[in-house]
């Protein structure tokens, strides 16, 4: 089992439909900015609707692999669908344009290279991430991918929406738009069986209630936060279907496990930890900025340049936010912050290296050295362990099936 490119997802989905035509069907529900179809693979014929969204972020191919694994299971075991009384829809890749720019990393198990992963890294700028439509007054129209997902949510009005994600390194966690009795416990048990560490207190969703380890829940009175620099949560497709009573569950499965993020012990000196990770983030982004004296990327690689420079631009505000808000927490939480302080400049350097390789080879070479150095430092500091793709997808699939049963009641 491995990650699948966009074309391979479609090919395998068509093969599944051909093998189980009475259970599965495939249709396009929209097009990307580049005119690529958004494929929806549906299983079953029940009245209740469930939606799974994969590939919302270009650097997270595990979601598509998980969607195919679930579809294959449902095709072979249609009694699951009958027991749930549902039709289960799987959007195989919400951002096929971005996925193509990120395509090229096929991990060679059992021990893939962290540095090799970043050779093909791409994650779009915030405005090009389709789960986060523009906030009111932003002066831009929703992406066609965002509009297609919103239309689909309006059409299906699902009882549950799952959005599948995969961080490069860290711990697993789950985000719920409302409490589901027993789901947190089963999620933790599944992670334990699969030897995936839980993130004691994730950095995502700063206004979400943390139920450690590994669970974030949206407060009932909340309309979403705008403090998260990764997008406009209040306008996101995660929260849009609450008008229909839809439960949204986001499942994050890391590619490399960093056991330090699971440490529940109180951090002995939070202020010192915040200052340390903030300075690390700022010093590394400054190091990148000092290299960017020349070179304009080829047009087809301009999205990488744009996304990387945006990361460099948000680093100071992110460090300032940490300095104000991160006054307490577990050792695991500050390990997560330490990983975040390393992840952002590593992503930026990796994308700029690709973007400038053809027009500024000297700069690209210097960035290659930074990527190499920072990957080695991260490996020495956190001792990350590769999680087999079968375990990553297993966490996604187990969580979805368990939550679907609980929503069914």
C-alpha positions as CSV (number, residue, x, y, z in Angstrom):
1,X,0.0,0.0,0.0
2,X,1.2,3.5,-0.8
3,X,0.2,7.1,-1.6
4,X,-1.6,7.5,-4.9
5,X,-1.3,10.3,-7.5
6,X,-4.4,11.9,-8.9
7,X,-4.5,9.8,-12.1
8,X,-3.9,6.6,-10.1
9,X,-6.8,7.5,-7.7
10,X,-9.2,7.8,-10.7
11,X,-7.9,4.6,-12.3
12,X,-8.3,2.6,-9.1
13,X,-11.7,4.0,-8.4
14,X,-12.9,3.0,-11.9
15,X,-11.5,-0.5,-11.3
16,X,-13.4,-0.7,-8.0
17,X,-16.7,0.4,-9.7
18,X,-16.2,-2.1,-12.5
19,X,-15.7,-4.9,-9.9
20,X,-18.7,-3.8,-7.8
21,X,-21.2,-2.0,-10.1
22,X,-24.2,-2.6,-7.8
23,X,-22.5,-1.0,-4.8
24,X,-20.2,1.7,-6.2
25,X,-20.6,4.5,-8.7
26,X,-18.3,7.3,-9.8
27,X,-19.2,10.8,-11.0
28,X,-17.6,14.2,-11.4
29,X,-19.0,16.9,-9.1
30,X,-17.1,19.9,-10.3
31,X,-13.8,21.0,-11.8
32,X,-10.6,22.5,-10.4
33,X,-9.1,25.8,-11.5
34,X,-7.1,23.9,-14.0
35,X,-10.1,22.1,-15.4
36,X,-9.5,18.8,-13.7
37,X,-12.5,16.8,-12.6
38,X,-13.3,16.4,-8.9
39,X,-14.3,12.7,-8.6
40,X,-16.9,11.5,-6.1
41,X,-16.9,7.7,-5.4
42,X,-20.2,6.7,-3.8
43,X,-21.0,3.4,-2.0
44,X,-24.5,2.1,-1.2
45,X,-28.0,3.3,-1.5
46,X,-29.1,4.2,2.0
47,X,-31.1,7.3,2.8
48,X,-28.6,8.8,5.3
49,X,-25.6,10.5,3.6
50,X,-22.0,10.5,4.8
51,X,-19.2,12.4,3.1
52,X,-15.5,11.9,3.2
53,X,-13.2,14.6,1.8
54,X,-9.6,13.7,0.8
55,X,-6.8,15.7,-0.7
56,X,-7.8,19.1,0.6
57,X,-4.1,19.9,1.1
58,X,-1.7,19.0,-1.7
59,X,1.1,17.8,0.6
60,X,-1.3,15.2,2.3
61,X,-1.7,12.3,-0.2
62,X,-2.6,9.8,2.5
63,X,-6.3,10.9,2.4
64,X,-6.8,9.6,-1.1
65,X,-5.2,6.3,-0.1
66,X,-7.6,6.1,2.9
67,X,-10.6,6.9,0.8
68,X,-9.8,4.0,-1.6
69,X,-9.2,1.7,1.3
70,X,-12.6,2.5,2.7
71,X,-14.3,2.1,-0.7
72,X,-12.7,-1.3,-1.2
73,X,-13.9,-2.4,2.2
74,X,-17.4,-1.2,1.6
75,X,-17.5,-2.9,-1.8
76,X,-16.5,-6.2,-0.3
77,X,-18.6,-5.8,2.9
78,X,-21.9,-4.0,1.8
79,X,-23.5,-5.2,5.1
80,X,-21.6,-2.3,6.7
81,X,-23.6,0.2,4.6
82,X,-26.8,-1.7,5.3
83,X,-26.2,-1.6,9.0
84,X,-25.5,2.2,8.8
85,X,-28.5,2.8,6.5
86,X,-26.3,5.1,4.5
87,X,-24.8,6.1,1.2
88,X,-21.1,6.9,1.7
89,X,-19.6,9.4,-0.6
90,X,-15.8,9.8,-1.0
91,X,-14.4,12.9,-2.7
92,X,-11.1,11.5,-3.8
93,X,-9.1,14.7,-4.2
94,X,-10.4,18.2,-3.5
95,X,-7.3,19.9,-4.9
96,X,-6.0,17.9,-7.9
97,X,-4.1,20.9,-9.3
98,X,-2.1,21.2,-6.1
99,X,-1.7,17.4,-5.9
100,X,0.0,17.4,-9.3
101,X,2.5,20.0,-8.2
102,X,3.2,17.9,-5.1
103,X,3.3,14.6,-7.0
104,X,6.6,12.7,-7.1
105,X,7.2,11.5,-3.6
106,X,6.4,7.8,-3.3
107,X,7.8,6.6,0.0
108,X,10.1,3.6,-0.2
109,X,9.0,1.6,2.8
110,X,10.0,0.5,5.4
111,X,12.3,3.5,5.9
112,X,11.6,6.5,3.6
113,X,13.7,9.6,3.8
114,X,12.4,12.8,5.4
115,X,14.7,14.8,3.1
116,X,13.4,13.0,0.1
117,X,9.8,13.8,1.1
118,X,10.7,17.5,0.9
119,X,12.3,17.2,-2.5
120,X,8.8,17.3,-4.0
121,X,7.1,19.3,-1.3
122,X,4.2,21.7,-2.2
123,X,1.5,23.2,-0.1
124,X,-0.5,26.0,-1.6
125,X,-0.8,29.6,-0.3
126,X,-3.7,30.1,2.1
127,X,-6.0,31.6,-0.5
128,X,-5.6,28.5,-2.7
129,X,-6.6,26.0,0.0
130,X,-10.2,25.0,-0.9
131,X,-11.5,24.0,2.6
132,X,-11.1,27.7,3.6
133,X,-13.3,29.9,1.3
134,X,-12.6,33.7,1.6
135,X,-14.0,35.6,4.6
136,X,-16.7,38.2,3.9
137,X,-15.2,41.4,2.4
138,X,-12.0,39.6,1.4
139,X,-12.5,40.8,-2.2
140,X,-12.1,37.5,-3.9
141,X,-14.4,34.8,-5.1
142,X,-14.4,31.3,-3.7
143,X,-12.2,28.8,-5.6
144,X,-14.2,26.5,-7.9
145,X,-13.1,23.6,-5.7
146,X,-14.6,25.3,-2.7
147,X,-17.8,26.1,-4.5
148,X,-18.1,22.5,-5.7
149,X,-17.7,21.2,-2.1
150,X,-20.3,23.6,-0.8
151,X,-22.7,22.5,-3.6
152,X,-22.1,18.9,-2.6
153,X,-22.8,19.7,1.1
154,X,-26.0,21.5,0.1
155,X,-27.0,18.5,-2.0
156,X,-26.2,15.7,0.5
157,X,-26.8,17.4,3.8
158,X,-24.8,14.6,5.3
159,X,-25.1,13.4,8.9
160,X,-21.3,13.3,9.1
161,X,-18.5,14.8,7.1
162,X,-15.0,13.4,7.5
163,X,-12.0,15.4,6.3
164,X,-8.7,13.4,6.1
165,X,-5.4,15.0,6.7
166,X,-1.7,13.9,7.1
167,X,1.0,16.0,8.7
168,X,4.6,15.3,7.9
169,X,5.8,14.6,11.4
170,X,4.3,14.8,14.9
171,X,1.4,13.0,16.5
172,X,-2.2,12.0,15.5
173,X,-5.2,14.1,16.6
174,X,-8.9,14.4,15.8
175,X,-11.0,17.6,15.6
176,X,-14.8,17.3,16.2
177,X,-17.4,20.0,15.5
178,X,-19.4,18.6,18.4
179,X,-19.0,15.9,21.1
180,X,-19.6,12.3,20.1
181,X,-19.9,10.1,23.1
182,X,-17.2,7.4,23.1
183,X,-15.5,8.5,19.9
184,X,-12.4,10.0,21.6
185,X,-11.7,6.8,23.6
186,X,-12.0,4.6,20.5
187,X,-9.7,7.0,18.5
188,X,-7.1,6.8,21.2
189,X,-7.3,3.0,21.3
190,X,-7.0,2.8,17.5
191,X,-3.9,5.0,17.6
192,X,-2.4,2.8,20.3
193,X,-3.0,-0.4,18.4
194,X,-1.4,1.1,15.3
195,X,1.6,2.5,17.3
196,X,0.9,6.1,16.4
197,X,1.6,8.6,19.1
198,X,-1.1,11.1,20.0
199,X,-0.4,14.8,20.0
200,X,-1.1,15.7,23.7
201,X,-2.3,19.3,22.8
202,X,-2.2,20.2,19.1
203,X,-1.4,23.7,17.9
204,X,-4.3,23.6,15.4
205,X,-7.6,25.3,16.3
206,X,-6.4,27.7,19.1
207,X,-10.0,28.4,20.1
208,X,-11.1,24.8,20.1
209,X,-11.5,23.0,23.4
210,X,-8.6,20.5,24.0
211,X,-9.5,17.1,25.5
212,X,-6.0,15.6,25.8
213,X,-4.6,13.5,24.5
214,X,-5.3,14.1,20.8
215,X,-8.8,15.5,20.7
216,X,-10.0,19.0,19.9
217,X,-13.6,19.9,20.1
218,X,-15.4,23.1,18.9
219,X,-17.1,24.8,21.8
220,X,-20.9,24.7,21.4
221,X,-21.2,28.5,21.4
222,X,-18.4,29.1,19.0
223,X,-18.8,30.3,15.4
224,X,-15.1,29.5,14.7
225,X,-11.9,31.4,15.1
226,X,-10.1,33.8,12.8
227,X,-6.9,33.7,14.7
228,X,-5.5,30.6,12.9
229,X,-3.2,31.8,10.2
230,X,-3.9,28.7,8.1
231,X,-7.3,30.0,7.0
232,X,-10.7,31.4,7.9
233,X,-12.1,28.8,10.1
234,X,-15.5,30.4,10.6
235,X,-16.0,30.3,6.8
236,X,-14.5,26.9,6.3
237,X,-16.3,23.9,4.7
238,X,-15.7,22.1,8.0
239,X,-18.3,24.3,9.7
240,X,-20.5,25.2,6.7
241,X,-22.8,22.2,7.1
242,X,-23.6,22.8,10.7
243,X,-26.8,24.4,9.3
244,X,-27.9,20.9,8.4
245,X,-26.9,19.4,11.7
246,X,-23.8,17.8,10.2
247,X,-21.0,16.5,12.4
248,X,-17.6,17.3,11.0
249,X,-14.6,15.2,12.1
250,X,-11.1,16.0,10.9
251,X,-8.5,13.2,11.4
252,X,-4.8,13.9,11.2
253,X,-2.4,11.1,10.7
254,X,1.3,11.8,10.8
255,X,3.8,10.2,8.3
256,X,6.6,10.3,10.9
257,X,5.9,9.8,14.6
258,X,7.5,12.1,17.0
259,X,7.0,10.5,20.5
260,X,7.9,13.7,22.4
261,X,4.5,15.3,21.4
262,X,2.7,12.7,23.6
263,X,4.4,13.7,26.9
264,X,1.6,14.9,29.3
265,X,3.9,16.2,32.1
266,X,3.7,19.9,32.7
267,X,6.4,21.9,31.0
268,X,8.8,23.2,33.7
269,X,9.5,26.6,32.1
270,X,6.8,27.6,29.5
271,X,8.1,31.1,28.9
272,X,11.6,29.9,28.2
273,X,10.2,27.2,25.8
274,X,8.1,29.8,23.9
275,X,11.0,32.2,23.6
276,X,13.2,29.3,22.3
277,X,10.8,28.1,19.6
278,X,9.9,31.6,18.6
279,X,13.5,32.6,18.1
280,X,14.1,29.3,16.2
281,X,11.3,30.1,13.8
282,X,12.4,33.7,13.2
283,X,16.1,32.9,12.8
284,X,15.4,30.2,10.2
285,X,13.0,32.3,8.2
286,X,15.5,35.2,8.3
287,X,18.2,32.8,7.0
288,X,16.0,32.0,4.0
289,X,15.1,35.6,3.3
290,X,18.7,36.6,3.2
291,X,19.3,34.1,0.4
292,X,16.5,35.5,-1.8
293,X,18.4,38.2,-3.6
294,X,17.8,37.1,-7.2
295,X,15.9,34.7,-9.4
296,X,12.3,34.7,-10.6
297,X,10.7,31.3,-10.8
298,X,9.4,29.7,-14.0
299,X,5.7,30.5,-14.4
300,X,4.6,26.9,-13.8
301,X,6.5,26.9,-10.5
302,X,5.2,30.4,-9.4
303,X,2.7,28.8,-6.9
304,X,5.6,27.3,-4.9
305,X,7.4,30.7,-4.7
306,X,4.2,32.4,-3.7
307,X,3.3,29.9,-1.0
308,X,6.9,29.9,0.4
309,X,7.1,33.7,0.6
310,X,3.7,33.8,2.4
311,X,5.1,31.4,5.0
312,X,8.1,33.7,5.6
313,X,5.7,36.6,5.9
314,X,3.5,35.1,8.6
315,X,6.3,33.8,10.7
316,X,6.7,37.0,12.8
317,X,2.9,37.2,13.6
318,X,2.9,33.5,14.5
319,X,5.9,33.9,16.9
320,X,4.2,36.9,18.5
321,X,1.0,34.9,19.0
322,X,2.9,32.1,20.7
323,X,4.6,34.7,23.0
324,X,1.3,36.1,24.1
325,X,-0.9,32.9,24.3
326,X,1.4,30.0,25.1
327,X,1.9,30.6,28.8
328,X,1.3,27.0,30.0
329,X,1.0,23.5,28.7
330,X,2.5,20.0,28.7
331,X,5.9,19.0,27.5
332,X,4.2,17.4,24.6
333,X,2.5,20.6,23.6
334,X,5.8,22.5,23.5
335,X,7.4,19.7,21.6
336,X,4.5,20.2,19.0
337,X,5.4,23.9,19.0
338,X,9.0,23.0,18.4
339,X,8.1,20.9,15.4
340,X,5.9,23.7,14.1
341,X,8.8,26.2,14.4
342,X,10.9,23.8,12.3
343,X,8.1,22.7,9.9
344,X,7.3,26.2,8.5
345,X,10.9,27.2,7.4
346,X,11.6,23.7,6.2
347,X,8.5,23.9,4.0
348,X,9.5,27.3,2.7
349,X,13.1,26.3,1.9
350,X,11.9,23.1,0.1
351,X,9.4,25.0,-2.1
352,X,11.8,27.8,-2.9
353,X,14.5,25.4,-3.8
354,X,12.2,23.8,-6.4
355,X,10.9,27.1,-7.6
356,X,14.4,28.7,-8.2
357,X,16.3,25.6,-9.4
358,X,16.1,26.6,-13.1
359,X,16.5,30.4,-12.7
360,X,18.8,30.9,-9.7
361,X,20.8,27.7,-9.3
362,X,23.2,29.2,-6.7
363,X,20.3,30.2,-4.4
364,X,18.7,26.8,-5.0
365,X,21.9,25.0,-4.0
366,X,22.1,27.0,-0.8
367,X,18.5,26.2,0.0
368,X,19.2,22.5,-0.6
369,X,21.9,22.7,2.0
370,X,19.4,24.2,4.5
371,X,16.9,21.5,3.8
372,X,19.6,18.8,4.4
373,X,20.8,20.5,7.6
374,X,17.4,21.1,9.0
375,X,16.2,17.5,8.3
376,X,19.3,16.1,10.0
377,X,18.7,18.4,13.0
378,X,15.1,17.4,13.3
379,X,15.9,13.7,13.1
380,X,18.5,14.2,15.9
381,X,16.2,16.2,18.1
382,X,13.0,14.3,17.8
383,X,14.0,10.8,16.5
384,X,11.0,10.6,14.1
385,X,9.8,7.1,13.2
386,X,8.2,6.3,9.9
387,X,4.6,5.1,10.2
388,X,3.6,2.6,7.5
389,X,1.0,3.9,5.1
390,X,-1.1,0.9,6.1
391,X,-1.2,2.3,9.7
392,X,-1.8,5.9,8.6
393,X,-4.8,4.8,6.5
394,X,-5.9,2.4,9.2
395,X,-6.3,5.2,11.6
396,X,-8.4,7.2,9.1
397,X,-10.6,4.2,8.3
398,X,-11.1,2.9,11.8
399,X,-12.0,6.4,13.0
400,X,-14.5,7.0,10.3
401,X,-16.3,3.7,10.7
402,X,-16.5,4.1,14.5
403,X,-17.9,7.6,14.3
404,X,-20.4,6.6,11.6
405,X,-21.7,3.9,13.9
406,X,-22.0,6.3,16.8
407,X,-23.8,8.9,14.7
408,X,-26.1,6.1,13.5
409,X,-26.8,5.6,17.2
